[in-house]
Amino acid sequence: NFLFENLLGTTDGWIGFTLIGDGSEINRDAIGGRVTLECDGYHLLREVKSSRGMYNSMDMRTLHFGLGGFDCEFDAVVMWPDGTTHTFPYAEVTVGEYHNITYPDSIAQAK
């Protein structure tokens, strides 16, 4: 097991998303859901997984994006496990915040 420490600081932007299914159409943890940040032909993709198959490890349910030099006005595209998609424009998301996205198309800042 490893513990990583961020020694670079927090000068670059980031954004986080937690997908929440409705419990009937989409499982509550939205396993298999994806969020893609799209801008100027570039794509950053994260997928909700239950685990990665490594000993004693598990990914967070929150999809975290380190933006680094990705400093354009991106769209956040959610693809749910059933194939339903919804696009949230840049104006609806806030860099440096966590967001809860509820199936099929509701977004709110996490508390």
TORMAR-729955 format. One record per atom (N, C-alpha, C): x, y, z; residue in one letter. Coordinates in steps of 0.02 Angstrom, whole numbers, plus 50000, padded with zeros to 5 digits. Example, Ala and Ser with C-alpha at 12.3 -4.5 7.8 and 13.67 -1.06 7.14 Angstrom:
506604971650390a;506154977550390a;506604983550390a;506424988850354s;506844994750357s;506455000250394s;
end
This chain:
500424994150000n;500005000050000n;500445006250000n;500215011449966f;500585017649961f;500145023549982f;500445028450012l;500115034750028l;500495040149991l;500135043949950f;500455049249911f;500305056049942f;500805060449942e;500725067149968e;500835072149911e;500395076949905n;500455082149854n;500945087349878n;501535087449847l;502055092249865l;502065098249817l;501645098149766l;501635103449716l;501175109149735l;500725108049781g;500255113349800g;499615113049760g;499245118349763t;498585118449731t;498525124349683t;499035125449643t;499015131249598t;498615129849535t;498545123549515d;498155121949456d;497435120449475d;496985121449426g;496285120349438g;496095112949443g;495515111649472w;495255104849478w;494495105349481w;494165099849471i;493435099449478i;493255092149493i;492725091249531g;492525084549550g;491775083449540g;491585077349522f;490885075649510f;490715069049545f;490145068849577t;489875062649604t;489225061249568t;489185055449535l;488585053549499l;488125049749546l;487475051349544i;486985048249588i;486415045549545i;486345038949546g;485805035749508g;485145036249545g;484595034649511d;483935034949542d;483745028649580d;484145023449576g;484015017349613g;483585012349577g;483275014249521s;482885009449482s;483165008749411s;483195014249374e;483495014049307e;484255013549311e;484545017449357i;485275017849366i;485425016349438i;485925011849450n;486115010249519n;486325016549556n;486205016749622r;486325022749662r;487045025349657r;487535020849652d;488225022949647d;488435024649575d;487985023549527a;488105025049456a;488735021549430a;488855015349453i;489425011549428i;489365010849352i;489885012549316g;489885012449243g;489735019149212g;489545024049252g;489425030849226g;490085034249209g;490055038849162r;490665042349140r;490535049849137r;491065053649151v;491055060849140v;491655062449095v;491525066249043t;492045068448997t;492045076048995t;492625079049004l;492705086248995l;492955087348924l;492595091348885e;492765092348814e;492885099648800e;493445101048765c;493605107948746c;494115107848690c;493975111548638d;494455112448583d;494755105948557d;494345100648552g;494575094248526g;494925089848577g;495005092248638y;495315088248691y;494765085248736y;494915079348763h;494445075848806h;494795073148868h;494515074348927l;494735071248989l;494165066849012l;494295060449025l;493765055649041l;493895052249107l;493365051549147r;493395047549209r;492775043149210r;492845037149238e;492285032349243e;492215029949315e;491595029249337v;491455026649404v;491555019049402v;492015016549443k;492155009449446k;492065007049518k;491925000549525s;491844997849593s;492524996249623s;492994994049582s;493684992749605s;494124991849544s;494774991249556r;495234990249501r;495574983449503r;495374979149548g;495664972449550g;496334971949585g;496544977249618m;497174976949654m;497034975149727m;497504972249759y;497424970049828y;497234975849874y;496684974949909n;496484979549963n;496424986749939n;496154987949879s;496094994749854s;495414995849823s;495225002149820m;494585003949790m;494615011349771m;494325013049714d;494295019949692d;493745023649729d;493815030149735m;493275034249762m;492705034349713m;492105035649736r;491535036349691r;491535043249658r;491895047949688t;491945054649660t;492455054649603t;492255057349546l;492705057949489l;493075064549494l;493715064149504h;494125070149515h;494545071449454h;494525077649429f;494925079749371f;495425085049393f;496065083649386g;496575088749392g;496635092149325g;496515098649322l;496475102149257l;497145104349230l;497645105149272g;498305107049247g;498265112749197g;498505111649136g;498485116749084g;497845116649043g;497355112849063f;496705112349029f;496285118249050f;496455124249026d;496155130449052d;495655133649005d;495295129648966c;494795132348921c;494095131448952c;493595134348921e;492905133648945e;492615127148918e;492665121948959f;492475115248938f;491735113848951f;491475108848915d;490815106048929d;490925099548968d;490495098149017a;490515091849054a;489965087349026a;490155081848995v;489675077248965v;489625071049009v;489015069649032v;488895063749074v;488585058349031v;488865052249034m;488555046549002m;488395041549057m;487755040349067w;487515035749119w;487585028549096w;487585023749142p;487675016649123p;487155014149072p;486565017249068d;486055015049019d;486145018348951d;486675022448943g;486815025748879g;486525032748874g;486115034848921t;485845041648922t;486415046648931t;486405052048893t;486925057148900t;486615063948914t;486985068148948h;486785075048959h;487415079348962h;487375085248932t;487945089848930t;487805095848976t;488275097249020f;488245103149062f;488755108049036f;488535113949012p;489015118848987p;489435121849043p;489985124849024y;490455127749072y;490125132449122y;489615136149100a;489275140949143a;488915137549201a;488785131049197e;488415127449249e;488865123849299e;489515123949288v;489985120649334v;490485125749361v;490775124249418t;491255128749449t;491905125149462t;492445127649433v;493105124849444v;493285125849518v;493605120849548g;493795121149618g;493235119149665g;492725115849639e;492155113549679e;491975106349661e;491645103049708y;491355096449695y;490625097449677y;490375093349631h;489685093749607h;489355086949613h;488715086849631n;488305080849629n;487875081149567n;487905075849527i;487485075349467i;487005069549478i;486365071149476t;485845066149488t;485515064249422t;485415057749412y;485115055249351y;484415058249342y;484235060649282p;484625060549220p;485005067049206p;484805072749236d;485095079049213d;485105084749265d;485175083149328s;485175088249381s;485885088949409s;486105095149418i;486765096449446i;486715101449503i;487105100349555a;487135104849612a;487815104349643a;488045109849674q;488685109649710q;488605105249771q;489105101149784a;489095096749842a;489185100849905a;488865098749958k;488915102350021k;489415099250067k;
end
